[in-house]
Structures are given as C-alpha cells and as structure tokens.
C-alpha cells in the first residue's frame, strides 16, 4: 500500500484541488484498504476465533465501519463535493444547493464521529491481540495495515471537517445574514 499522509494536499483556498485530492487519492486509497483489510480480518475471524475471539469483534466493528465509510464516500462524491464546487465557482443556483446541503452535512459530521469511535474501538482491540506472537498472519497483517488505514481516514476526516464543511457553514452564515437584512 502507498503511504498515507500526503505532502501534496492543496491549500484550503483551493477547493477544486482539495476535492480532486480527496477523490483521486484519499478516497481511492481508503477503498483499496477497505477491500484488503476486509479480507485479512474476515480470514482471521475464521482462523483465530478460538484463540482470539476478539478477532470476530474486530471483524464486526470493521464491517460496520466499512459500510458506513462506503456510504459516506458516495455521499461526498455525489452530493457534497458538487455543492462545494458550485460554491467555489459561485455558479448560478449555488445558494439553493447550499441550503439543501445543511442536513447532509450534519449527517456526514455524525458519520465522522461514528467512524472515529469505531476506529478507536478497533485500535484498542487490535493492539491487544496484535502483541500475541501466536496470532495468525492474517490478524497480524490486518493490524499493520489498519495503522495506515487509520492515518488515511483521520487525514480525510480532518480535511473534510476543517477545510470543506467550514466552507458550506460560512456560506450558510452569509446567506442567513443577507436574508436578515432583506427582511428588515
């Protein structure tokens, strides 16, 4: 797998560059890891379930994380990123799109919290079983790859929360202020 953190992350003002980076590099990398990690942990859950019953707990948590993340990435690519592109270009009709984005942004932020909680849960459990020299190669491989996956996902969460969602929130504030003056 590739390394996780990238020195090529565009500046916050470059919305199109950030979106391109997220879709072409970050999302692609996350999807590759979801596949690889899924194979490792599912194999481990079958092989190690008696020696390491926690591998089945990790497999369940990872399955939940995978499902949540796949849906999350789809929502970003199909809905949120196009809205952000319109905001950046101030395309006609972008205000209506921003207003429609309020609820999905709240939902995606909730997803971020759930994903962070699942990452922590998996991290704690996998750190305990990874130390066992009798763990299967699949479990050890999962634990090693999970560290890189975790860094990549945390990078994703940070970029989206601090750089992109804030653009939508600031635009909503500007729209709200304009509407306050219009109603007076």
HUVEN-V461846 format. One line per field, one symbol per residue. ss: DSSP state (a for helix, b for strand, c for the rest). psi: psi as a letter, one per 40 degrees, with the letter a starting at -180 (. if undefined). A space follows every 50 residues. Layout:
ss = ???
psi = ???
This chain:
ss = ccccccccccccccaaaaaaaaaaaaaaaaaaaaaaaaaaaaaaaaaccc cccaaaaaaaaaaaaaaaaaaaaaaaaaaaaaaaaaaaaccccaaaaaaa aaaaaaaaaaaaaaaaaaaaaaaaaaaaaaccccccaaaaaaaaaaaaaa aaaaaaaaaaaaaaaaaaaaaaaaaaaaaaaaac
psi = iiidiheehiidegddddddddddcddddddddddddddddddddddedd dgdeddddddddddddddddddddddddddddddddddefiheddddddd edddddddddddddddddddddddddddddeheeiidddddddddddddd dddddddddddddddddddddddddddddddde.
